[in-house]
Amino acid sequence: MSSIPNMRRSDRAVFDRSRIDAIIRDANICRIGLVDNDQAYIVPMSFGYDGTALYFHSAVKGHKVDLMTINPDVSFEIDILDRIVKTEKGCGWTMEYRSVIGNGTIEFLETDEEKRYGLSVLMSQYSDKTFEFPDKDLRKTLVFKLVIDQITAKQSPENKQPDSPLRLSG
C-alpha cells in the first residue's frame, strides 16, 4: 500500500499510518467511486476496516454490483467533519476535518467464512457487540472488500488531535 502523490496542501498531509487508520476507524461512511461508461458513479456506504481492506455489504444485484463486476478498480473517500469555524466574514469560514482518499480493487467474498469475517469487520466499525450471521442471510447478501492499493490523508488544522467525532450508538 502506498501514498498517492502530489497533494497540493502538503502541510495538511497525514503520513503516520496509525493516524490514517484512526481517521478510518472514526468515520461512519465511505464513498466508493466507480466508473459508469465515461461518468463517475459515487456510492456512500457503511463499511468496516481491518487495516488492509475496507469491507462492505450489499444486495446481490444492482447497478453498483454491475459496475464493480465490469471494472473492479475503484476509488474511495472517507471524511469526518470535526467542526465548522465561523467568522464575521464569509470568506473566513473554514472547517476542521480529517479525510482519507485512496484506490484499490474490489474482491467479492464467496465462502460463508469469508462473508462472516467481512460482516464482522463491518459491524465492528459501529458496535462492540459480537453478531451471528445465519447461513440463510449470508446466501442473500453480497459481501465484498476493497483491497487498498494507495492511500493518503489530510487533516485541518494540521497538527491538532481532534476530539471524538459523532459516532453511531450500538
Salt bridges, closest charged atoms under 4 A:
ASP11 OD2 - ARG9 NH2 2.73
ASP21 OD1 - ARG17 NE 2.95
ASP26 OD2 - ARG98 NH1 3.01
ASP36 OD2 - HIS63 NE2 2.86
GLU77 OE1 - ARG31 NH1 2.98
ASP79 OD2 - ARG31 NH1 2.99
ASP82 OD1 - ARG98 NH2 2.69
GLU96 OE2 - ARG83 NH2 2.81
GLU96 OE1 - LYS160 NZ 3.80
GLU107 OE1 - LYS145 NZ 3.85
ASP135 OD1 - ARG116 NH2 2.38
ASP137 OD1 - LYS136 NZ 3.69
ASP137 OD1 - LYS140 NZ 3.86
GLU158 OE2 - ARG12 NE 2.95
